[in-house]
Amino acid sequence: MNKQSLKRSLFSRTRAEAGLTLVEAAVLLRVSARTVRRYDSGESSPSALAMKVLQDAAKERTAVGEGSSFRFIDLFAGIGGLRQGFEHIGGRCVFTSEWDEKCQETYRLNYPDNHEIAGDIRPYSERPHLVPEHDVLLAGFPCQPFSIAGVSKKNALGRPHGFLCDTQGTLFFDTAQIIAHHRPAAFVLENVKNLERHDGGKTFQTIMNVLQKELGYQVQFRVVNSQAWVPQKRERIFIVGFREPAAFDLAGLKLPPPELGPKLGAILEDEVDPKYTLTPKLWQYLQDYKAKHNAAGNGFGYSLFGPDDVARTLSARYYKDGSEILIRQKGKRPRRLTPRECARLMGFDSPGAPFRIAVSDTQAYRQFGNAVVVPVVKYLAEAMRPELMRAIFHAPEDQSAGRRERRAAAR
């Protein structure tokens, strides 16, 4: 790597650690946005004073507070939905893995961290001592091989799926290798509802066998619908494991009544750019497509919703035509949700702390469509907290000794 590349990566990395967009960095450094873009691309170098100001901003943002009560890692992190839930109960993230560069960009912008984001998890599962010690492991391991849509697509292409898939399907085992090495007090895994039924239940049986029999964890699972927290019917399976026997009962956890959940009007923006309204050509295509499938007795097509409704599941394909969730507009063609509305629909926005979106609309739709609903994770984390604290702070002596031995071996 040449000197210019080193300077570029340093400025870009420091800007990301400071949680600044290009425009915000320009304001902080009192230079033009064009100048900051040149710094970011490596076309020119910032002054020592400018770098000092930027580094101070990053240091202030990534400082670790004393209020953190436990350490967790965030695997297959996406844009940090699982993370938000466990930060909510006092946890500190000490390691993040996410291979998608655009997700990394969004993640860096929204979370003050003092660690780099790891890309491919496989080198870390091969050498798990490189992953910091932690109390809780969070992982939204890739769901495509197990989802209905993913399985149908791979079948159509004649490609393997589930544990036969050489790419994403085996990533569960990378997660298991890290659990086996570090023996965290607990873990939370998240995936699509169809995981439980994939391949006649064999995939899920294999997962449970690894977690319970091979790793020796007390494991529970439950499918949770997000409708009680956000105006969206989104079902996901959560798998919770404790290293030692725990009183936590996931199946018996009382959830808020779905019918009392919010409606779409709670997340819709008052003023929306006309660009989100469907073009005449696209609107006509969707109407024709739905009519064709209705005539054939199929339910395929677009879905229209108003402010008093609850939406279907937001998917990663939403950027294509928005057909699964179209918003009615009086006297106009329907429109897509905006990325900001998607952030609200997934529970990423919170009062006074809007989620920061700097990527394109296409990337934002993909990211939110693949994400986990944040209020669901917060509810689960709060319910787990008493047993989690008991498990972490009353660990048997042999567990503590084992950790010391592993740290010594890693050196």
C-alpha positions in Angstrom: 0.0 0.0 0.0 1.4 3.4 -1.0 1.5 6.5 1.2 -1.5 8.0 -0.6 -3.6 4.9 0.1 -2.6 5.0 3.7 -3.6 8.7 4.1 -6.9 8.0 2.3 -7.8 5.0 4.5 -6.9 6.9 7.6 -9.1 9.9 6.8 -12.0 7.7 5.7 -11.8 5.5 8.7 -11.5 8.3 11.1 -14.5 10.1 9.5 -16.5 6.9 9.9 -15.4 6.5 13.5 -16.6 10.1 14.1 -19.9 9.2 12.6 -19.8 12.0 10.1 -21.1 12.3 6.6 -19.0 14.1 4.0 -21.1 17.3 4.5 -20.9 17.1 8.3 -17.1 16.6 8.1 -16.9 19.6 5.9 -18.8 21.7 8.4 -16.6 20.5 11.3 -13.4 21.1 9.5 -14.6 24.4 8.0 -13.8 23.4 4.5 -15.9 22.8 1.4 -17.7 19.5 0.7 -15.5 19.2 -2.4 -12.4 19.5 -0.3 -13.6 16.7 2.0 -14.4 14.5 -1.0 -10.8 15.0 -2.1 -9.5 14.0 1.3 -11.8 10.9 1.3 -10.7 9.8 -2.2 -7.0 10.5 -1.5 -6.7 13.2 -4.1 -5.3 15.5 -1.5 -4.2 15.3 2.2 -5.8 17.1 5.1 -3.6 19.3 7.4 -2.3 17.9 10.6 -4.7 20.3 12.5 -7.7 19.0 10.4 -6.8 15.4 11.2 -6.5 16.3 14.9 -9.9 17.8 15.0 -11.4 14.8 13.2 -9.5 12.3 15.5 -10.8 14.2 18.6 -14.4 13.9 17.3 -13.9 10.2 16.8 -12.3 9.7 20.2 -15.2 11.5 21.9 -17.8 9.4 20.0 -16.1 6.1 20.6 -15.3 6.5 24.2 -16.5 3.6 26.3 -18.8 4.6 29.1 -18.6 3.0 32.6 -22.3 2.1 32.4 -21.8 -1.0 30.3 -22.6 -4.1 32.3 -21.7 -6.9 29.8 -19.9 -7.5 26.5 -21.5 -8.8 23.3 -20.6 -9.5 19.7 -22.7 -8.8 16.7 -22.3 -11.3 13.9 -23.9 -11.0 10.4 -24.8 -7.6 11.8 -26.6 -6.0 8.9 -27.4 -2.5 10.1 -27.4 -3.4 13.8 -31.0 -4.3 14.8 -30.0 -7.0 17.3 -27.3 -4.7 18.6 -29.7 -2.0 19.5 -31.8 -4.3 21.6 -28.9 -5.4 23.8 -27.3 -2.0 24.0 -30.7 -1.0 25.4 -30.2 -3.1 28.5 -26.6 -2.0 29.1 -24.4 -4.1 26.8 -21.3 -3.0 24.9 -20.5 -4.3 21.5 -16.9 -5.4 21.3 -16.8 -7.1 17.9 -18.9 -6.7 14.7 -18.9 -8.8 11.5 -20.8 -7.8 8.4 -19.5 -8.5 4.8 -21.7 -6.1 2.8 -19.8 -2.8 2.4 -23.0 -0.7 2.1 -24.3 -2.1 5.3 -20.9 -1.4 6.9 -21.3 2.2 5.8 -24.7 2.5 7.5 -23.5 0.7 10.6 -20.5 2.9 11.1 -22.6 6.0 10.7 -25.0 5.0 13.4 -22.9 3.3 16.1 -20.0 4.8 18.0 -17.4 2.0 18.1 -13.8 1.6 19.0 -13.3 -1.5 16.8 -13.1 -2.1 13.1 -15.9 -4.0 11.4 -14.8 -7.4 10.3 -16.0 -8.6 6.9 -16.1 -12.3 6.1 -16.6 -14.3 9.4 -15.0 -17.4 8.2 -11.4 -16.5 9.0 -12.5 -15.7 12.5 -14.3 -19.0 12.9 -11.1 -20.7 11.8 -9.2 -18.7 14.4 -11.8 -17.8 17.0 -9.3 -16.5 19.5 -9.2 -13.4 17.3 -12.8 -12.6 18.4 -12.7 -10.7 21.7 -14.1 -12.4 24.9 -17.8 -11.8 25.3 -20.7 -12.6 27.5 -23.4 -12.7 24.8 -23.3 -13.7 21.1 -25.8 -12.2 18.7 -26.1 -13.5 15.2 -28.7 -12.9 12.4 -27.0 -15.6 10.3 -27.9 -15.4 6.6 -31.5 -16.6 6.0 -31.6 -16.8 2.2 -30.8 -20.6 2.1 -33.7 -21.2 4.5 -36.4 -18.7 3.4 -39.3 -19.7 1.1 -38.2 -17.2 -1.5 -34.5 -18.3 -1.3 -35.3 -22.0 -1.6 -37.7 -21.5 -4.5 -35.1 -19.4 -6.4 -32.3 -22.0 -5.8 -34.6 -24.9 -6.8 -35.5 -23.1 -10.0 -31.8 -22.7 -10.8 -30.9 -26.2 -9.9 -28.7 -25.0 -7.0 -28.4 -26.5 -3.5 -29.7 -24.8 -0.5 -29.7 -25.1 3.3 -26.7 -27.0 4.6 -25.8 -28.1 1.1 -25.1 -24.6 0.0 -21.4 -23.9 0.0 -21.7 -20.2 0.8 -24.4 -18.9 3.1 -25.9 -22.2 4.2 -22.8 -23.2 6.1 -22.3 -19.9 8.0 -24.4 -21.2 10.9 -21.5 -23.6 11.6 -19.0 -20.6 11.7 -21.3 -19.2 14.4 -21.2 -22.5 16.2 -17.4 -22.7 16.1 -17.2 -19.2 17.8 -19.7 -20.3 20.5 -17.7 -23.5 21.0 -14.5 -21.6 21.6 -15.7 -18.7 23.7 -18.6 -20.4 25.6 -20.6 -17.1 26.1 -23.1 -17.1 28.9 -25.9 -16.8 26.3 -26.6 -16.3 22.6 -29.5 -15.0 20.5 -29.9 -16.1 16.9 -32.5 -14.7 14.5 -33.8 -16.0 11.2 -36.8 -16.3 9.0 -39.9 -18.2 10.1 -39.4 -20.8 7.4 -36.2 -22.0 9.0 -38.2 -24.3 11.3 -39.8 -26.1 8.3 -37.0 -26.0 5.8 -36.2 -29.4 4.2 -39.0 -31.1 6.2 -37.6 -29.8 9.5 -34.2 -31.5 8.9 -32.3 -28.2 8.7 -33.7 -27.0 12.0 -33.2 -30.3 13.7 -29.5 -30.1 12.7 -29.2 -26.6 14.1 -30.8 -27.7 17.4 -28.6 -30.8 17.6 -25.5 -28.7 17.3 -26.6 -26.1 19.8 -28.0 -28.5 22.4 -26.1 -31.8 22.1 -22.8 -30.7 20.6 -22.4 -27.4 22.4 -24.4 -28.2 25.5 -26.6 -25.1 25.7 -30.1 -24.9 27.1 -32.0 -23.7 24.0 -35.4 -22.3 23.3 -37.0 -20.9 20.2 -40.1 -19.0 19.3 -41.6 -17.3 16.2 -42.6 -13.7 17.0 -44.8 -11.4 15.0 -43.8 -7.8 15.0 -47.3 -6.4 14.7 -47.6 -5.6 18.4 -44.7 -3.1 18.1 -44.8 -1.8 14.5 -47.5 -1.6 11.8 -46.1 -4.6 9.9 -46.9 -8.3 10.0 -43.3 -9.7 10.1 -42.7 -13.1 11.6 -39.2 -14.1 12.6 -37.8 -17.0 14.6 -35.6 -16.3 17.6 -33.4 -18.9 19.1 -32.1 -18.2 22.6 -29.5 -20.3 24.4 -28.1 -20.2 27.9 -24.8 -22.0 28.8 -26.1 -22.9 32.3 -29.7 -23.8 33.3 -31.8 -20.6 33.5 -35.3 -19.8 34.5 -36.0 -17.8 31.3 -39.0 -19.1 29.5 -39.3 -17.9 25.9 -42.4 -19.9 25.1 -44.2 -18.5 28.2 -43.1 -14.9 27.6 -46.2 -12.8 27.4 -46.2 -10.6 24.3 -48.3 -7.4 23.8 -51.6 -8.0 22.0 -51.0 -7.6 18.2 -54.4 -5.9 17.7 -53.3 -3.0 20.0 -50.2 -2.3 17.9 -49.7 0.9 15.9 -51.1 1.5 12.4 -49.3 2.8 9.4 -50.5 6.4 10.0 -48.0 6.5 12.9 -45.0 6.1 10.6 -46.1 7.9 7.5 -44.4 11.2 6.6 -46.6 14.4 6.2 -44.8 15.5 3.1 -43.3 13.1 0.6 -41.2 13.7 -2.5 -43.3 13.1 -5.7 -40.5 10.7 -6.9 -42.0 8.0 -4.6 -45.3 8.1 -6.5 -45.4 5.2 -9.1 -45.0 6.2 -12.7 -48.0 5.6 -14.9 -46.2 2.8 -16.7 -45.2 1.0 -13.5 -48.7 1.4 -12.0 -50.3 0.0 -15.2 -47.9 -2.9 -15.2 -48.7 -3.8 -11.6 -52.4 -3.7 -12.2 -52.1 -5.9 -15.3 -49.9 -8.3 -13.4 -52.3 -8.6 -10.6 -55.3 -9.1 -12.9 -53.5 -11.9 -14.8 -52.7 -13.8 -11.6 -56.2 -13.2 -10.2 -57.7 -14.8 -13.3 -55.4 -17.8 -12.8 -56.5 -18.1 -9.2 -53.2 -16.8 -7.7 -52.8 -14.2 -5.1 -49.8 -12.5 -6.6 -49.8 -8.7 -7.1 -49.5 -5.4 -5.4 -51.0 -4.6 -2.0 -52.5 -1.2 -1.1 -52.6 0.2 2.4 -53.9 3.3 4.1 -53.1 5.0 7.5 -55.4 2.7 9.4 -53.9 -0.5 8.1 -51.0 -2.8 9.1 -48.6 -3.6 6.3 -47.3 -6.9 4.9 -43.7 -7.9 5.5 -41.1 -5.4 4.1 -38.7 -7.4 1.9 -35.2 -6.8 0.5 -36.7 -6.6 -3.0 -38.8 -3.6 -2.1 -36.5 -1.4 -4.2 -37.7 -3.1 -7.4 -41.3 -1.9 -7.5 -42.6 -1.5 -3.9 -45.5 -3.7 -4.8 -45.8 -5.5 -1.4 -46.5 -2.2 0.4 -48.0 0.6 -1.7 -49.6 3.6 0.0 -52.9 5.0 -1.2 -52.9 8.6 -2.3 -56.2 10.5 -2.8 -56.6 11.5 -6.4 -53.1 10.2 -7.3 -51.4 7.0 -8.1 -50.1 5.0 -5.1 -46.6 5.5 -3.8 -43.7 3.6 -2.3 -42.7 4.0 1.3 -39.8 6.4 1.7 -36.5 5.1 3.3 -37.3 7.1 6.4 -40.7 5.4 6.6 -39.0 2.1 6.2 -36.7 3.0 9.1 -39.8 3.7 11.2 -41.6 0.6 10.0 -38.6 -1.5 11.3 -38.4 0.5 14.5 -34.9 1.9 13.9 -36.0 5.5 14.4 -36.5 6.6 18.0 -37.8 9.9 19.4 -35.0 12.5 19.2 -32.6 10.0 17.6 -33.5 9.4 13.9 -31.6 6.6 12.2 -29.0 8.0 9.9 -29.3 7.1 6.2 -26.6 8.1 3.8 -26.8 5.3 1.2 -29.0 5.4 -1.9 -32.7 4.6 -1.7 -32.0 1.2 -3.4 -29.5 0.2 -0.7 -31.7 1.6 2.1 -34.6 -0.5 1.0 -32.4 -3.6 0.8 -31.0 -2.9 4.3 -34.3 -2.3 6.0 -35.9 -5.2 4.2 -33.2 -7.6 5.5 -33.2 -6.1 9.1 -34.7 -7.2 12.3 -37.5 -5.2 14.0 -35.7 -3.3 16.8 -38.6 -3.0 19.3 -39.0 -6.8 19.2 -35.4 -7.3 20.1 -35.5 -4.7 22.8 -38.6 -6.5 24.3 -36.8 -9.8 24.2 -33.6 -8.4 25.7 -35.5 -6.8 28.6 -37.2 -10.1 29.3 -33.9 -11.9 29.2 -32.0 -9.3 31.4 -32.6 -10.8 34.9 -31.4 -14.3 33.9 -28.7 -12.8 31.7 -27.2 -10.8 34.5 -27.4 -13.9 36.8 -25.7 -16.0 34.2 -22.9 -13.5 33.5 -22.1 -12.5 37.1 -22.6 -15.8 38.8 -20.6 -17.9 36.3 -18.9 -21.0 37.8 -15.2 -20.7 38.6 -14.3 -23.3 36.0 -15.8 -21.1 33.3 -13.6 -18.1 34.4 -10.6 -20.3 34.5 -11.3 -21.6 31.1 -11.4 -18.1 29.7 -8.1 -17.3 31.3 -6.6 -20.4 29.7 -7.9 -19.5 26.3 -6.6 -15.9 26.5 -3.2 -17.3 27.5 -3.2 -19.7 24.6 -4.1 -17.0 22.2 -1.0 -15.0 23.2 
